[in-house]
Amino acid sequence: MSFTTPETLGYYTSLVKNQRRDWLRAAMFLPADLREIAIAIYSLDIELEHVHHVVKEEMMGHIRYAWWQESIEALQNDILREHPLIKALAKINIKPELLLPIVSAYRESFPEYPKHIDPLVENALINYFVQNNESKKWAKASTIISKHRKKYGQKFDSWLLIKLLFA
């Protein structure tokens, strides 16, 4: 289990449900333990996106993104910041290099909204599953992703995870 309490898991599940309903639907096809991992990664994206909505000063936005980047990088050295999502990411033992492209995309584009974030989030999740050998079908993920994006571009990316589950 990646979240420390059921209340924390419930909070982040409702956050994903309210912000990215299609991602939650896709995660519901996963077994419970893998679903929590997906929710943790999806929640990181939502937390990062939240900075765009609440911070108006450019320097403050960069400071917040720097905090997220440093917190995720610190996971390599088993340094844990006091944030429930950082604790969840530490428990699932995800490699920071899978999450840092998401943080960098938000940080580099601020104050503008970054383009092409969804593929970064999906790739982080897929790469986690592939690297941890959670399922053999994830080994075909990169081929399916490239074919899907070649055919549809980003038009149907929200359903890419479901497509991968049934590959």
C-alpha positions in Angstrom: 0.0 0.0 0.0 1.5 3.3 -1.0 -0.6 5.8 1.1 -0.1 5.8 4.8 -3.8 6.0 5.7 -7.1 5.2 4.0 -8.1 8.8 4.5 -5.0 10.0 2.5 -5.8 7.5 -0.2 -9.4 8.6 -0.2 -8.4 12.3 -0.5 -6.1 11.6 -3.5 -8.6 9.3 -5.1 -11.3 12.0 -4.9 -8.7 14.6 -6.2 -8.1 12.4 -9.3 -11.8 11.8 -9.7 -12.6 15.5 -9.6 -9.7 16.7 -11.7 -9.0 13.8 -14.1 -12.1 11.5 -14.2 -10.8 9.6 -17.3 -7.5 8.7 -15.5 -9.4 7.4 -12.5 -11.6 5.3 -14.8 -8.5 3.8 -16.4 -6.9 3.2 -13.0 -10.0 1.3 -11.9 -9.0 -1.5 -14.3 -5.8 -2.1 -12.3 -5.5 -4.4 -9.3 -5.8 -2.5 -6.0 -2.1 -2.2 -5.3 -1.3 -1.0 -8.8 -4.2 1.4 -8.7 -2.7 3.1 -5.7 0.5 3.6 -7.6 -1.4 5.1 -10.5 -3.3 7.4 -8.2 0.0 8.6 -6.6 1.5 9.4 -10.0 -1.7 11.1 -11.2 -1.9 13.1 -8.0 1.6 14.4 -8.5 0.5 15.8 -11.8 -2.6 17.4 -10.2 -0.5 18.9 -7.4 1.9 20.4 -10.0 -1.0 21.7 -12.1 -2.5 23.3 -9.0 0.5 25.6 -8.8 -0.5 27.1 -12.2 -3.9 27.9 -10.9 -3.0 29.5 -7.5 0.3 31.2 -8.0 0.3 34.5 -9.9 3.9 35.6 -9.3 6.5 33.9 -11.6 9.2 33.7 -8.9 6.8 32.0 -6.4 5.8 29.4 -9.0 9.4 28.6 -9.7 10.1 28.3 -5.9 7.2 25.8 -5.6 8.3 23.7 -8.5 11.9 23.8 -7.1 10.5 22.4 -3.8 8.7 19.5 -5.7 11.8 18.8 -7.8 14.1 18.8 -4.7 11.6 16.6 -2.8 11.5 14.0 -5.6 15.3 14.1 -6.1 15.7 13.6 -2.3 13.9 10.3 -2.6 17.1 8.8 -4.1 18.9 9.4 -0.8 15.9 8.3 1.4 15.3 11.8 2.5 11.5 12.2 3.1 9.8 15.6 3.2 6.6 16.0 5.2 4.0 15.8 2.5 1.6 12.9 2.2 2.2 12.5 -1.6 5.9 12.5 -1.2 5.6 9.8 1.4 3.4 7.8 -0.9 5.9 8.1 -3.7 8.6 7.0 -1.4 6.7 3.9 -0.4 6.1 2.8 -3.9 9.9 3.2 -4.5 9.5 5.0 -7.8 12.7 6.2 -9.4 12.9 10.0 -9.4 14.0 10.1 -13.0 10.5 8.8 -14.0 8.8 11.8 -12.2 11.3 14.6 -12.8 10.3 15.1 -16.5 6.8 16.0 -15.3 8.1 18.5 -12.8 10.5 19.9 -15.3 7.8 20.4 -17.9 5.7 22.4 -15.5 8.6 24.3 -14.1 10.1 25.3 -17.5 6.8 26.5 -18.9 5.6 28.5 -15.9 3.7 30.8 -16.0 2.3 29.3 -19.2 0.5 25.9 -19.0 2.9 23.2 -20.3 1.9 21.3 -23.5 2.0 17.5 -23.8 1.9 16.7 -20.1 -0.4 13.7 -20.3 2.1 11.6 -22.2 4.8 12.3 -19.6 2.4 11.2 -16.8 1.4 8.1 -18.7 5.0 7.3 -19.5 6.0 7.6 -15.8 3.3 5.1 -14.9 4.1 2.7 -17.7 7.8 2.8 -17.1 7.3 2.1 -13.4 5.3 -1.0 -14.3 7.9 -2.1 -16.9 10.8 -1.5 -14.5 9.2 -3.4 -11.7 8.0 -6.3 -13.8 4.4 -5.8 -12.5 3.0 -7.3 -15.7 4.4 -8.8 -18.8 2.0 -7.0 -21.0 3.6 -3.7 -20.0 6.7 -4.8 -21.8 4.9 -4.1 -25.1 3.9 -0.7 -23.8 6.4 1.4 -25.8 5.4 -0.2 -29.1 1.7 0.3 -28.4 2.3 3.9 -27.3 4.2 4.8 -30.4 1.7 3.2 -32.7 -1.2 4.9 -30.9 0.4 8.3 -31.0 1.4 7.9 -34.7 -2.2 7.0 -35.6 -4.1 9.4 -33.3 -1.5 12.0 -32.1 -2.7 13.1 -28.7 -6.3 13.1 -29.6 -7.1 9.9 -27.7 -4.3 9.8 -25.1 -6.7 9.7 -22.2 -7.7 6.2 -23.3 -4.2 5.0 -24.0 -3.8 3.4 -20.5 -6.9 1.3 -21.0 -5.7 0.3 -24.5 -2.4 -0.8 -22.8 -4.2 -2.9 -20.2 -5.9 -5.0 -22.8 -2.9 -5.5 -25.0 
